[in-house]
């Protein structure tokens, strides 16, 4: 456990090949839409927005190697939380279930890869030895994001952080929801343009900041042009066209999938399923899960994880101060509303 405390999205070794044009691929594989759930089949659950099903392209031919090849896929629609899960919502879950997060438990010696017990705590972005970097801080958790003897937060509108994969999964199940697959997450992001501005270009412009990211020389100085030096309360930035907030920046969001560097090579076209096992050529002995969307630490020229196609990997048993999540709810398979496919 905690064998990898923080992964950085980077170029990965994949079998590169000439990729067909997305248009040509779409023409070669017509969709039988009758089986897909495209239109919203019932009233929208509170705090969620409908993401229409249909066809979409997944991946980016100009992105990192693990974003390739571009694939045309067909998905059912689903509801997605309009915001990242907040500390207020997570506190309600904890009060109802008495749940204790991974960061609050610590790791006993017999479960630790080093053979030494790991005290309760989590990864915190701190000024350390002259620069900003990650440090394991005892006592850090969703209740005390800075750790140590800092004051416990008053639950509010900040996204909950310091949650490991199993913590996010437990909340979603309690709420009667699920974590999105990364293909579902990307579909929602691609359908979320903000006016004339394409999602994935959140740098401040004449209209002001569009997302909570790192503005400046990373990791030395954040110019705070978006008004925040850490997490921002949900809904602090403009809503996307599909009703979703903060799909770029603020905090990374857990997805259901194991991370595979070659995930798109053999991606199933109709209702693609998550990989059944992980594969990361840079650390093949460590199984990682996917997070999406970028965070307040993403900077242009560095990870650029705020791009809708950007993939990130991290150890599922490790939370940190820049990882949260949101949930989705899938309609019953009997709620068939198939029609002409939407394309993005």
Residue frames relative to the residue before (quaternion, step in Angstrom):
aa qw qx qy qz dx dy dz
X 1.0000 0.0000 0.0000 0.0000 0.00 0.00 0.00
X 0.8234 0.1479 -0.1637 0.5229 3.53 -1.16 0.69
X 0.2444 0.7897 -0.5297 0.1898 3.59 1.05 0.69
X 0.7626 0.1560 -0.1207 0.6161 3.55 1.18 -0.55
X 0.2743 -0.8190 0.4816 0.1489 3.59 -0.35 1.19
X 0.8013 -0.0893 0.0463 0.5897 3.56 1.08 -0.52
X 0.1860 -0.7787 0.5890 0.1101 3.58 -0.77 1.03
X 0.2336 -0.7470 0.6028 0.1552 3.55 -1.18 0.57
X 0.4540 -0.6783 0.4959 0.2964 3.54 -0.80 1.01
X 0.1296 0.7920 -0.5820 0.1307 3.56 -0.80 0.99
X 0.6846 -0.4404 0.3586 0.4570 3.53 -1.31 0.05
X 0.1290 -0.8043 0.5792 0.0306 3.56 -0.92 0.93
X 0.5211 -0.6457 0.4615 0.3140 3.56 -1.17 0.61
X 0.1326 0.7690 -0.6111 0.1327 3.55 -0.60 1.16
X 0.5642 -0.5596 0.4688 0.3856 3.51 -1.28 0.29
X 0.1840 -0.7985 0.5659 0.0914 3.54 -0.23 1.24
X 0.0647 0.7892 -0.6061 0.0750 3.52 -1.08 0.73
X 0.6146 -0.5079 0.4337 0.4198 3.51 -1.29 0.26
X 0.2229 -0.7935 0.5559 0.1075 3.55 -0.85 0.96
X 0.4791 -0.6552 0.4935 0.3126 3.58 -1.00 0.77
X 0.5543 -0.5850 0.4505 0.3842 3.55 -1.14 0.50
X 0.5736 -0.6076 0.4137 0.3613 3.61 -0.99 0.78
X 0.6359 0.5328 -0.3422 0.4412 3.61 0.97 -0.79
X 0.6679 0.4939 -0.3040 0.4664 3.58 0.91 -0.91
X 0.6393 0.5250 -0.3332 0.4524 3.57 1.00 -0.78
X 0.6432 0.5237 -0.3259 0.4537 3.58 0.98 -0.81
X 0.6739 0.5019 -0.2997 0.4518 3.57 0.98 -0.84
X 0.6744 0.5034 -0.3030 0.4472 3.60 1.09 -0.63
X 0.7778 0.2868 -0.1446 0.5402 3.58 1.18 -0.47
X 0.1069 -0.8148 0.5679 0.0469 3.63 0.26 1.19
X 0.3787 -0.7406 0.5206 0.1927 3.56 -1.08 0.79
X 0.2701 -0.6892 0.6450 0.1896 3.54 -1.06 0.84
X 0.2055 -0.8616 0.4554 0.0897 3.56 -0.02 1.32
X 0.4717 0.7193 -0.4364 0.2639 3.59 1.14 -0.39
X 0.7148 0.4668 -0.2637 0.4491 3.60 1.05 -0.68
X 0.6270 0.5751 -0.3374 0.4028 3.61 1.21 -0.28
X 0.3401 -0.6788 0.6076 0.2330 3.53 -1.25 0.59
X 0.0397 -0.8362 0.5458 -0.0366 3.56 -0.30 1.28
X 0.7613 0.3169 -0.1775 0.5371 3.58 0.76 -1.04
X 0.6013 -0.5723 0.4150 0.3725 3.56 -1.17 0.58
X 0.3000 -0.8204 0.4624 0.1519 3.60 -0.52 1.15
X 0.7953 0.0959 -0.0278 0.5980 3.60 1.20 -0.35
X 0.7144 -0.4425 0.2921 0.4566 3.62 -1.21 0.21
X 0.5518 -0.6320 0.4439 0.3148 3.55 -1.13 0.75
X 0.4412 -0.6770 0.5125 0.2905 3.63 -0.82 0.90
X 0.6206 -0.5605 0.3858 0.3896 3.62 -1.09 0.62
X 0.8395 0.2105 -0.1615 0.4742 3.54 -1.04 0.84
X 0.6719 0.4614 -0.2966 0.4977 3.58 1.25 0.25
X 0.2151 -0.7419 0.6167 0.1516 3.56 -1.33 0.23
X 0.4634 -0.6837 0.4940 0.2717 3.57 -1.11 0.72
X 0.1619 -0.7469 0.6395 0.0842 3.55 -0.97 0.95
X 0.3517 -0.7759 0.4748 0.2210 3.63 -0.28 1.19
X 0.4349 -0.6820 0.5234 0.2679 3.54 -1.12 0.69
X 0.3143 0.7391 -0.5646 0.1902 3.55 -1.31 -0.09
X 0.6619 -0.4893 0.3718 0.4293 3.54 -1.07 -0.69
X 0.0556 0.7805 -0.6210 0.0464 3.52 -1.15 0.66
X 0.4128 -0.6621 0.5549 0.2886 3.54 -1.26 0.38
X 0.1733 -0.7710 0.6089 0.0697 3.54 -0.98 0.95
X 0.7336 0.3953 -0.2961 0.4668 3.57 -0.92 0.88
X 0.2405 -0.7579 0.5971 0.1058 3.53 -1.36 0.14
X 0.3596 -0.7655 0.4921 0.2061 3.58 -0.47 1.19
X 0.7140 0.4072 -0.2504 0.5116 3.59 1.21 -0.40
X 0.5508 0.6381 -0.3811 0.3798 3.58 1.29 0.05
X 0.7558 -0.3055 0.2746 0.5099 3.54 -1.25 -0.47
X 0.6694 -0.5269 0.3369 0.4009 3.57 -1.17 0.46
X 0.6830 0.4785 -0.3117 0.4554 3.60 1.02 -0.63
X 0.5908 0.5257 -0.3794 0.4803 3.60 1.29 0.16
X 0.6661 0.4864 -0.2767 0.4931 3.58 1.30 0.04
X 0.5862 -0.1607 -0.7910 -0.0698 1.52 -2.28 1.12
X 0.5953 -0.5220 0.4550 0.4075 3.56 -1.31 0.23
X 0.0656 -0.8108 0.5816 0.0043 3.57 -0.85 0.97
X 0.3392 -0.6947 0.5955 0.2185 3.54 -1.15 0.71
X 0.0168 0.8109 -0.5826 0.0526 3.59 -0.71 1.08
X 0.2803 -0.7419 0.5909 0.1480 3.53 -1.31 0.45
X 0.0326 -0.8321 0.5506 -0.0592 3.54 -0.67 1.16
X 0.4770 -0.5913 0.5571 0.3353 3.52 -1.32 0.40
X 0.5178 -0.6085 0.4931 0.3440 3.54 -1.23 0.44
X 0.0643 -0.7841 0.6169 0.0211 3.57 -1.28 0.30
X 0.4371 -0.6426 0.5455 0.3138 3.54 -1.31 0.20
X 0.1072 -0.7857 0.6073 0.0492 3.56 -1.07 0.77
X 0.5623 -0.5744 0.4665 0.3690 3.57 -1.09 0.69
X 0.4605 -0.6994 0.4664 0.2851 3.58 -0.85 0.90
X 0.7827 0.1849 -0.1126 0.5836 3.59 1.19 -0.46
X 0.6094 -0.4761 0.4607 0.4355 3.50 -1.34 0.07
X 0.5800 -0.5763 0.4351 0.3771 3.59 -1.10 0.63
X 0.3174 -0.7848 0.5116 0.1471 3.55 -0.77 1.08
X 0.6486 -0.4962 0.3932 0.4226 3.55 -1.29 0.22
X 0.6037 0.5497 -0.3623 0.4496 3.61 1.08 -0.61
X 0.6785 0.4815 -0.2913 0.4722 3.58 0.88 -0.92
X 0.6645 0.4985 -0.3101 0.4624 3.57 0.95 -0.84
X 0.6184 0.5409 -0.3409 0.4569 3.60 1.06 -0.70
X 0.6189 0.5326 -0.3425 0.4648 3.60 1.06 -0.70
X 0.6342 0.5263 -0.3110 0.4733 3.57 1.03 -0.83
X 0.6773 0.4899 -0.2927 0.4642 3.58 0.86 -0.96
X 0.6495 0.5186 -0.3189 0.4555 3.59 0.97 -0.83
X 0.6978 0.4813 -0.2699 0.4567 3.57 1.02 -0.82
X 0.8037 0.3130 -0.1255 0.4903 3.59 1.03 -0.78
X 0.3334 -0.7428 0.4971 0.3000 3.61 1.25 -0.39
X 0.2476 0.8044 -0.5024 0.1982 3.56 1.17 0.59
X 0.1647 -0.7574 0.6257 0.0872 3.56 -1.13 0.77
X 0.3810 -0.7593 0.4824 0.2136 3.59 -0.62 1.10
X 0.6847 -0.4765 0.3635 0.4147 3.53 -1.32 0.35
X 0.6621 0.5223 -0.3135 0.4364 3.60 0.91 -0.89
X 0.6870 0.4840 -0.2793 0.4644 3.58 1.11 -0.65
X 0.6489 0.5544 -0.3119 0.4175 3.60 1.21 -0.42
X 0.2735 -0.7251 0.5715 0.2700 3.57 0.86 -0.93
X 0.3808 -0.7087 0.5464 0.2329 3.57 -1.32 0.06
X 0.3783 -0.7239 0.5225 0.2448 3.61 -0.71 1.00
X 0.6762 -0.5330 0.3313 0.3859 3.56 -1.18 0.57
X 0.6881 0.4976 -0.3023 0.4330 3.60 0.96 -0.79
X 0.6951 0.4152 -0.2777 0.5170 3.60 1.28 -0.12
X 0.5739 0.6087 -0.3677 0.4061 3.58 1.27 -0.16
X 0.4969 -0.6724 0.4555 0.3057 3.62 -0.91 0.85
X 0.6867 0.4633 -0.2845 0.4826 3.59 1.19 -0.46
X 0.4854 -0.6647 0.4329 0.3676 3.57 1.25 -0.30
X 0.6529 0.4653 -0.3078 0.5123 3.57 1.32 0.04
X 0.5248 -0.6378 0.4610 0.3245 3.56 -0.97 0.81
X 0.2463 -0.7477 0.6008 0.1390 3.56 -1.09 0.79
X 0.3687 -0.7463 0.5021 0.2344 3.62 -0.58 1.06
X 0.6466 -0.4986 0.3806 0.4342 3.59 -1.17 0.39
X 0.3747 0.7045 -0.5338 0.2799 3.55 -0.96 0.90
X 0.1915 -0.7722 0.5962 0.1075 3.54 -1.30 -0.06
X 0.6209 -0.5495 0.4175 0.3716 3.55 -1.36 0.11
X 0.0586 -0.7946 0.6038 -0.0247 3.55 -0.80 1.09
X 0.3904 -0.6949 0.5565 0.2343 3.58 -1.04 0.85
X 0.0957 0.8256 -0.5383 0.1394 3.57 -0.35 1.27
X 0.5017 -0.5660 0.5450 0.3619 3.51 -1.38 0.24
X 0.1404 0.8079 -0.5428 0.1814 3.56 -0.43 1.24
X 0.8455 -0.0335 -0.0225 0.5324 3.57 -0.78 1.06
X 0.7803 -0.4093 0.1713 0.4408 3.54 0.86 1.05
X 0.7808 0.2045 -0.1503 0.5709 3.59 1.20 -0.02
X 0.5538 -0.5752 0.4672 0.3798 3.56 -1.31 0.07
X 0.2039 0.7705 -0.5862 0.1454 3.56 -0.93 0.86
X 0.5949 -0.5595 0.4373 0.3766 3.53 -1.35 0.17
X 0.0193 0.7768 -0.6288 0.0278 3.53 -1.10 0.81
X 0.4145 -0.6753 0.5441 0.2759 3.56 -1.02 0.81
X 0.0762 -0.8181 0.5699 -0.0154 3.55 -0.54 1.24
X 0.4133 -0.7075 0.5154 0.2510 3.56 -0.70 1.06
X 0.7984 0.2939 -0.2326 0.4713 3.54 -1.02 0.86
X 0.5179 0.6248 -0.4373 0.3876 3.61 1.21 -0.12
X 0.1837 0.7536 -0.6097 0.1634 3.55 -0.95 0.93
X 0.7207 -0.4025 0.3033 0.4760 3.56 -1.25 -0.08
X 0.6464 0.5213 -0.3191 0.4568 3.60 1.15 -0.57
X 0.7784 0.1313 -0.0450 0.6122 3.57 1.11 -0.78
X 0.1951 -0.8438 0.4862 0.1163 3.62 0.29 1.20
X 0.7139 0.4153 -0.2641 0.4981 3.62 1.10 -0.53
X 0.4584 -0.7304 0.4104 0.2966 3.58 1.29 -0.09
X 0.7028 0.4894 -0.3327 0.3948 3.51 -1.33 -0.37
X 0.7404 -0.3686 0.3047 0.4724 3.52 -0.97 -0.92
X 0.2990 0.7697 -0.5154 0.2293 3.59 1.19 0.41
X 0.6163 -0.5742 0.4011 0.3599 3.54 -1.21 0.54
X 0.4980 -0.6409 0.4930 0.3133 3.56 -1.02 0.80
X 0.5193 -0.6691 0.4362 0.3039 3.58 -0.93 0.89
X 0.3643 -0.6272 0.6212 0.2967 3.50 -1.39 0.25
X 0.4459 -0.7153 0.4507 0.2937 3.64 -0.46 1.12
X 0.1164 0.8010 -0.5726 0.1299 3.53 -0.88 1.00
X 0.7926 -0.3484 0.2571 0.4293 3.55 -1.09 -0.81
X 0.4459 0.6521 -0.4897 0.3689 3.61 1.18 0.18
X 0.5054 -0.6163 0.4831 0.3625 3.60 -1.06 0.57
X 0.4757 -0.6513 0.4997 0.3159 3.58 -1.01 0.75
X 0.0558 -0.7854 0.6164 0.0054 3.58 -1.00 0.89
X 0.7099 0.3956 -0.3534 0.4634 3.57 -1.34 0.11
X 0.4730 0.6221 -0.4709 0.4092 3.55 1.01 0.89
X 0.3378 -0.7252 0.5674 0.1951 3.57 -0.86 0.99
X 0.7330 -0.4193 0.3010 0.4431 3.56 -1.32 0.19
X 0.6985 0.4717 -0.2971 0.4487 3.60 0.80 -0.94
X 0.5928 0.5569 -0.3646 0.4533 3.60 1.15 -0.52
X 0.6605 0.4976 -0.2963 0.4780 3.57 0.95 -0.92
X 0.6458 0.5251 -0.3124 0.4577 3.56 0.97 -0.88
X 0.6524 0.5214 -0.3144 0.4512 3.59 0.95 -0.86
X 0.6463 0.5100 -0.3271 0.4639 3.59 0.96 -0.81
X 0.6706 0.5104 -0.3119 0.4387 3.58 0.80 -1.00
X 0.6567 0.5052 -0.3155 0.4625 3.59 0.94 -0.83
X 0.6278 0.5311 -0.3278 0.4652 3.57 1.00 -0.80
X 0.7094 0.4515 -0.2457 0.4822 3.58 1.02 -0.83
X 0.4915 -0.6649 0.4299 0.3627 3.62 1.25 -0.06
X 0.5914 0.5572 -0.3487 0.4671 3.55 1.21 0.58
X 0.3533 -0.7074 0.5653 0.2350 3.57 -1.31 -0.29
X 0.4977 -0.5516 0.5397 0.3959 3.52 -1.33 0.08
X 0.4777 -0.6577 0.4826 0.3261 3.62 -1.03 0.63
X 0.4561 -0.5778 0.5690 0.3666 3.53 -1.25 0.35
X 0.5997 -0.5737 0.3810 0.4076 3.60 -1.11 0.38
X 0.5929 0.5400 -0.3786 0.4621 3.60 1.14 -0.43
X 0.6323 0.5002 -0.3302 0.4908 3.60 1.01 -0.74
X 0.6392 0.5237 -0.3340 0.4534 3.58 0.93 -0.84
X 0.6871 0.4796 -0.2963 0.4584 3.59 0.86 -0.89
X 0.5894 0.5538 -0.3677 0.4590 3.59 1.06 -0.67
X 0.6696 0.4952 -0.2991 0.4657 3.58 0.88 -0.94
X 0.6664 0.5016 -0.3058 0.4591 3.59 0.95 -0.84
X 0.6680 0.5057 -0.3063 0.4519 3.58 0.92 -0.86
X 0.7015 0.4398 -0.2705 0.4912 3.60 1.07 -0.61
X 0.6410 0.5831 -0.2975 0.4007 3.56 1.26 0.07
X 0.1522 0.7978 -0.5700 0.1240 3.62 0.91 0.74
X 0.3103 -0.7457 0.5648 0.1693 3.55 -1.08 0.77
X 0.7900 -0.1669 0.0667 0.5862 3.56 -0.01 1.29
X 0.7929 -0.2428 0.2032 0.5206 3.58 -0.85 -1.00
X 0.5925 0.5854 -0.3609 0.4194 3.59 1.28 -0.15
X 0.3774 -0.7253 0.5302 0.2247 3.56 -0.79 1.00
X 0.5111 -0.6168 0.5013 0.3273 3.55 -1.04 0.80
X 0.7079 0.4232 -0.3199 0.4663 3.57 -0.95 0.85
X 0.6998 0.3314 -0.2673 0.5736 3.59 1.29 0.17
X 0.1088 0.8806 -0.4528 0.0877 3.57 0.69 1.13
X 0.3768 0.7409 -0.4976 0.2480 3.62 1.17 0.13
X 0.5951 -0.5882 0.4014 0.3726 3.60 -1.03 0.71
X 0.0346 -0.7741 0.6318 0.0207 3.56 -1.11 0.72
X 0.8017 -0.2800 0.1907 0.4925 3.58 -1.22 -0.36
X 0.6811 0.4755 -0.2842 0.4788 3.59 1.18 -0.53
X 0.6274 -0.5427 0.3386 0.4440 3.57 1.28 -0.02
X 0.7165 -0.4286 0.3126 0.4530 3.59 -1.28 -0.15
X 0.2840 -0.7758 0.5458 0.1399 3.56 -1.10 0.75
X 0.8060 0.0483 0.0037 0.5900 3.58 1.18 -0.40
X 0.5013 -0.6405 0.4980 0.3008 3.53 -1.29 0.40
X 0.2267 0.7565 -0.5734 0.2179 3.57 -0.17 1.34
X 0.6087 -0.5279 0.4276 0.4098 3.58 -1.31 -0.10
X 0.0853 -0.7883 0.6091 0.0193 3.56 -0.73 1.11
X 0.6983 0.4256 -0.3121 0.4836 3.57 -0.28 1.20
X 0.7266 -0.4090 0.3321 0.4410 3.52 -1.33 -0.38
X 0.1679 -0.8103 0.5562 0.0771 3.59 -0.32 1.24
X 0.6491 -0.2407 -0.7210 -0.0291 1.65 -1.81 1.74
X 0.4037 0.7730 -0.4305 0.2326 3.58 1.28 0.14
X 0.8380 -0.0279 0.0927 0.5370 3.58 0.73 -1.03
X 0.1593 -0.7396 0.6488 0.0817 3.53 -0.95 1.00
X 0.3538 -0.7709 0.4956 0.1868 3.57 -0.62 1.14
X 0.3492 -0.7840 0.4562 0.2351 3.59 1.33 -0.10
X 0.2142 0.8129 -0.5154 0.1664 3.58 1.06 0.70
X 0.6818 0.4526 -0.2944 0.4937 3.58 1.21 -0.38
X 0.5914 -0.6263 0.3401 0.3772 3.57 1.30 0.08
X 0.7522 0.3466 -0.1968 0.5247 3.60 1.24 -0.08
X 0.2401 -0.7722 0.5735 0.1308 3.55 -1.07 0.81
X 0.7444 0.1982 -0.1507 0.6197 3.55 1.34 0.16
X 0.7882 -0.2250 0.1746 0.5456 3.58 -1.02 -0.68
X 0.2652 -0.7374 0.6016 0.1550 3.54 -1.22 0.63
X 0.5685 -0.5653 0.4470 0.3968 3.61 -1.06 0.55
X 0.5616 -0.5979 0.4370 0.3690 3.57 -1.03 0.72
X 0.7987 0.2617 -0.2462 0.4828 3.56 -1.20 0.69
X 0.3889 0.7196 -0.4893 0.3025 3.61 1.15 0.50
X 0.7541 0.3067 -0.1613 0.5579 3.58 1.24 -0.42
X 0.7095 -0.4900 0.2807 0.4215 3.61 -1.18 0.47
X 0.4801 -0.6601 0.5065 0.2780 3.52 -1.15 0.76
X 0.4733 -0.6550 0.5076 0.2988 3.58 -1.13 0.66
X 0.7083 -0.4869 0.3142 0.4031 3.54 -1.29 0.36
X 0.7228 0.4232 -0.2508 0.4853 3.59 1.11 -0.58
X 0.6484 -0.5749 0.3076 0.3931 3.59 1.21 0.39
X 0.5859 0.5882 -0.3662 0.4203 3.60 1.26 0.11
X 0.2516 -0.7616 0.5834 0.1278 3.56 -1.11 0.77
X 0.8760 0.1620 -0.0840 0.4464 3.54 -1.32 0.50
X 0.2797 0.7442 -0.5542 0.2468 3.58 0.89 0.91
X 0.7199 0.2739 -0.2188 0.5990 3.58 1.30 0.02
X 0.8281 0.1459 -0.1328 0.5247 3.54 -0.69 1.08
X 0.6467 0.5090 -0.4411 0.3579 3.50 -1.47 -0.19
X 0.7325 -0.3141 0.2028 0.5689 3.64 0.27 -1.16
X 0.5374 -0.5714 0.5075 0.3566 3.53 -1.23 0.56
X 0.2360 -0.7853 0.5605 0.1162 3.57 -1.14 0.63
X 0.4735 -0.6835 0.4858 0.2694 3.55 -0.84 1.04
X 0.1287 -0.7409 0.6526 0.0931 3.54 -1.17 0.72
X 0.6616 -0.5384 0.3577 0.3800 3.55 -1.26 0.39
X 0.6621 0.6179 -0.2898 0.3095 3.55 0.99 -0.91
X 0.4503 -0.5527 0.6202 0.3273 3.44 -1.41 0.44
X 0.4228 -0.6799 0.5283 0.2827 3.58 -1.10 0.64
X 0.0444 0.7423 -0.6679 0.0315 3.52 -1.03 0.97
X 0.4705 -0.6854 0.4804 0.2794 3.56 -0.83 0.97
X 0.7507 0.3629 -0.1907 0.5180 3.57 1.15 -0.64
X 0.2084 0.8448 -0.4805 0.1092 3.58 1.22 0.39
X 0.7299 0.4514 -0.2568 0.4444 3.60 0.93 -0.84
X 0.5033 0.6735 -0.4243 0.3362 3.59 1.21 -0.30
X 0.8109 0.1794 -0.0706 0.5526 3.57 0.95 -0.89
X 0.2403 0.8107 -0.5024 0.1806 3.57 1.19 0.53
X 0.4296 -0.6985 0.5109 0.2578 3.56 -0.83 1.01
X 0.4960 -0.7052 0.4276 0.2717 3.56 -0.91 0.91
X 0.7707 0.2922 -0.1599 0.5433 3.60 0.83 -0.97
X 0.8348 -0.1077 0.0129 0.5398 3.56 -0.66 1.18
X 0.0494 -0.8406 0.5391 0.0210 3.62 0.58 1.07
X 0.2986 -0.7625 0.5548 0.1469 3.55 -0.93 0.97
X 0.5769 -0.5837 0.4293 0.3772 3.61 -1.14 0.51
X 0.6156 -0.5404 0.4104 0.4007 3.61 -1.16 0.45
X 0.4404 -0.7058 0.4942 0.2523 3.58 -1.09 0.67
X 0.7885 0.0899 -0.0702 0.6043 3.59 1.25 -0.25
X 0.5092 -0.6755 0.4444 0.2949 3.60 -1.13 0.62
X 0.0455 0.7672 -0.6388 -0.0346 3.52 -1.38 0.23
X 0.0783 0.7635 -0.6319 0.1082 3.52 -0.67 1.21
X 0.3452 -0.7843 0.4702 0.2111 3.63 -0.26 1.19
X 0.6341 0.5324 -0.3468 0.4407 3.60 1.13 -0.46
X 0.7783 0.0501 -0.0343 0.6249 3.60 1.20 -0.53
X 0.0809 -0.8657 0.4910 0.0536 3.60 0.54 1.11
X 0.6484 0.5336 -0.3254 0.4347 3.59 1.16 -0.45
X 0.7008 0.4378 -0.2501 0.5046 3.60 1.25 -0.25
X 0.2636 -0.7637 0.5701 0.1491 3.58 -0.67 1.09
X 0.0823 -0.8146 0.5741 0.0079 3.58 -0.77 1.04
X 0.3328 -0.7007 0.5917 0.2194 3.54 -1.32 0.38
X 0.5273 -0.6417 0.4714 0.2966 3.54 -1.30 0.45
X 0.0369 -0.7285 0.6814 0.0610 3.52 -1.22 0.69
X 0.1712 -0.8032 0.5684 0.0487 3.56 -1.12 0.73
X 0.7352 0.5112 -0.3142 0.3154 3.52 -1.40 0.23
X 0.4350 -0.7088 0.4686 0.2979 3.59 1.15 -0.32
X 0.2410 -0.7698 0.5772 0.1267 3.55 -1.32 0.11
X 0.7212 -0.4118 0.3269 0.4510 3.54 -1.34 -0.14
X 0.6524 0.5009 -0.3167 0.4724 3.61 1.27 -0.10
X 0.5348 0.6308 -0.4136 0.3808 3.60 1.23 -0.01
X 0.0577 -0.8122 0.5800 -0.0269 3.54 -0.78 1.11
X 0.5642 -0.5706 0.4666 0.3719 3.54 -1.18 0.55
X 0.7879 0.2641 -0.2275 0.5077 3.54 -0.91 0.99
X 0.6786 0.3976 -0.2993 0.5402 3.58 1.28 0.00
X 0.8370 -0.0916 0.0422 0.5379 3.64 -0.43 -1.04
X 0.1112 -0.8254 0.5413 0.1155 3.61 1.11 -0.68
X 0.2062 0.8313 -0.4907 0.1601 3.56 1.05 0.78
X 0.5339 0.6279 -0.4071 0.3937 3.57 1.26 -0.10
X 0.4871 0.6372 -0.4573 0.3843 3.61 1.20 -0.10
X 0.5359 -0.6671 0.3988 0.3298 3.66 -0.85 0.82
X 0.7021 0.4435 -0.2784 0.4825 3.61 1.17 -0.41
X 0.5023 0.6849 -0.4182 0.3221 3.60 1.23 -0.26
X 0.1845 -0.7788 0.5950 0.0740 3.55 -0.97 0.97
X 0.0719 -0.7763 0.6261 0.0141 3.54 -1.09 0.80
X 0.2044 -0.7806 0.5842 0.0872 3.57 -1.12 0.69
X 0.1045 0.7904 -0.6010 0.0558 3.56 -1.09 0.64
X 0.6169 -0.5587 0.4046 0.3790 3.54 -1.20 0.53
X 0.4653 -0.7238 0.4274 0.2776 3.62 -0.71 0.99
X 0.6996 0.4559 -0.2872 0.4693 3.61 1.13 -0.43
X 0.6484 0.5044 -0.3058 0.4812 3.57 1.27 0.28
X 0.1558 -0.7554 0.6294 0.0951 3.54 -0.83 1.01
X 0.0640 -0.7820 0.6164 0.0665 3.56 -1.29 0.09
X 0.6685 -0.5405 0.3552 0.3673 3.52 -1.32 0.18
X 0.7427 0.3630 -0.2445 0.5068 3.61 1.20 0.05
X 0.6268 0.4962 -0.3581 0.4823 3.61 1.19 0.47
X 0.0454 0.7667 -0.6373 0.0623 3.53 -0.92 1.06
X 0.2872 -0.7518 0.5543 0.2123 3.57 -1.03 -0.72
X 0.1033 -0.7217 0.6676 0.1508 3.50 -1.42 0.06
X 0.4015 -0.7316 0.5091 0.2106 3.58 -1.21 0.49
X 0.2167 -0.7264 0.6263 0.1821 3.51 -1.39 0.19
X 0.1985 -0.7362 0.6286 0.1534 3.54 -1.35 0.23
X 0.2306 -0.7873 0.5613 0.1089 3.56 -0.69 1.10
X 0.4547 -0.6791 0.4937 0.2973 3.61 -0.93 0.81
X 0.6408 -0.5026 0.4075 0.4132 3.53 -1.27 0.34
X 0.5646 -0.6140 0.4237 0.3530 3.63 -0.98 0.74
X 0.6266 0.5506 -0.3419 0.4327 3.59 1.17 -0.47
X 0.5916 0.5858 -0.3595 0.4214 3.58 1.28 -0.27
X 0.1019 0.8426 -0.5190 0.1013 3.57 0.82 1.01
X 0.0572 0.7886 -0.6090 0.0622 3.57 -0.74 1.07
X 0.1325 0.8537 -0.4956 0.0891 3.58 1.10 0.64
X 0.1280 0.7462 -0.6442 0.1083 3.53 -1.12 0.80
X 0.7680 -0.2886 0.2266 0.5250 3.58 -1.21 -0.33
X 0.4774 -0.7102 0.4346 0.2808 3.61 -0.82 0.93
X 0.3854 -0.6531 0.5939 0.2687 3.49 -1.22 0.64
X 0.1461 -0.7974 0.5805 0.0761 3.59 -1.02 0.70
X 0.0390 -0.7868 0.6157 0.0191 3.55 -1.06 0.77
